[in-house]
Amino acid sequence: MHDFHYSGSELFCEAVAIRSLVEKYGTPLYVYSQSTLTDHFQKLDRSLSTLDHMVCYAMKANSNQAVMRTLADLGAGFDVVSEGELRRVIAAGGDPRKCVFAGVGKTEAEIEFALKHGIYSFNVESEPELARINAVAARMKKRAPVAVRVNPNVDAGTHAKITTGTYENKFGIAYEKVEGVYSRASKLKNINLRGIQMHIGSQLTDVKPFERAVAKIAPLVSKLASRYGFEFISIGGGIGIVYEPALESGEINWWKTTAARKILTPSVYATTLVPMLQPLGLRVLLEPGRFIVGNAGILVTRVEYVKRTGRKNFVIVDAAMNDLIRPAFYDSYHQIVPVAAKGGARIPSDVVGPICESGDYFAKDRPLPKVGEGDCLALLSAGAYGSVMGSNYNTRGLAAEVLVHGKQSALVRRRQSLDDIWKLESLPEWFR
Ligand SMILES: *Cc1c(COP(=O)(O)O)cnc(C)c1O
């Protein structure tokens, strides 16, 4: 569900007309709905209410501080993957003690910073990393809380670029080796074996892979938990969202009218997994990113040109792959709707950006109402892995971001100026 809807022929986010935001802030523009963020967080949080649990939002999906603050105020912890992200948690008013630190390449400086701020756990991806964390902690006269990331070798059945839980991936420690790793880790003086972790992939729309992975590791977890006195198990993130409604009808509030093609709800997720996790008697951590923020954001763009070549109708817009790379990177689908609804026949259209790459497209042969220069379009479900993957390719500034809360709206990231883009560069003195 989300809080974007039409009122009359106008697209709204909560009680704010998108058109008014475009007039005020220009395009390309990311718009986030605070009520949607809140709703998604609470649905998941409440589905686990029978367990001691903590939801650590995977902030790599969207690390705008206003988004993070919304979640921190609801009690969220954070899954961070760099010192930069941990510093952002602190800047946004989040609690480092509710943070888990993931990633295969943690540097000494990052480990030191995280230890200094008392993070909840390092999710460890290799033995050399364990040795490094132990050494840094020894130097700081601390004990570092860690969980080993188990790779359960379960195929999440999702896109190759977002599958992480098989032995083909760089992530985690092979299931068969985990027991030995814990045994060696238990001899490291400055390591506190606080728990165990897994994360099998992203955009899972079926509960089965989660079920298989939890079933596979549960006996091992149970054995290790009593041996080493674990406090928690993290079952990672990866809950998928609806990108493509069942019918290409222009319907954006799909949950009201059509059965979504495939949907993994918090209740299905919890009904399946809670009974499997409960007997472990551990605190359960979740690391959802996309589920919380994916459908809570849209990217608004303006039509620059409509161009017909051969049999194709190209709608050239002012947003590009530097603003939203998902279609180019993951072949992903984003529903595209006009900001001012239009009737009439639908024309198969390619929606493309101005960047000099054939990969710079948002949709191919998509039936769209007839649009013309100056019309605005919204790319839905752009809240996760959208703005955060923005770049300056083609010397284009990063898009502005707005948060909507009821009737209120606020700029939560200003548009990057062109000077901002090249201010880190300098010419060598021999050119002067
Ligand atoms: C990316 C990531 C997540 C979040 O994945 P989503 O699909 O956005 O929920 C959680 N945990 C880890 C370790 C990750 O790398």
The ligand as a Gaussian input file, in Angstrom:
#p B3LYP/6-31G(d) Opt

LIG

0 1
 C       20.705000      -4.904000       1.199000
 C       20.636000      -5.648000       2.465000
 C       19.457000      -5.668000       3.193000
 C       18.181000      -5.012000       2.719000
 O       17.652000      -5.647000       1.607000
 P       16.161000      -5.271000       1.113000
 O       15.919000      -6.174000      -0.027000
 O       16.183000      -3.841000       0.707000
 O       15.247000      -5.518000       2.249000
 C       19.456000      -6.308000       4.421000
 N       20.564000      -6.930000       4.896000
 C       21.722000      -6.935000       4.207000
 C       22.898000      -7.611000       4.784000
 C       21.799000      -6.310000       2.971000
 O       22.933000      -6.339000       2.279000

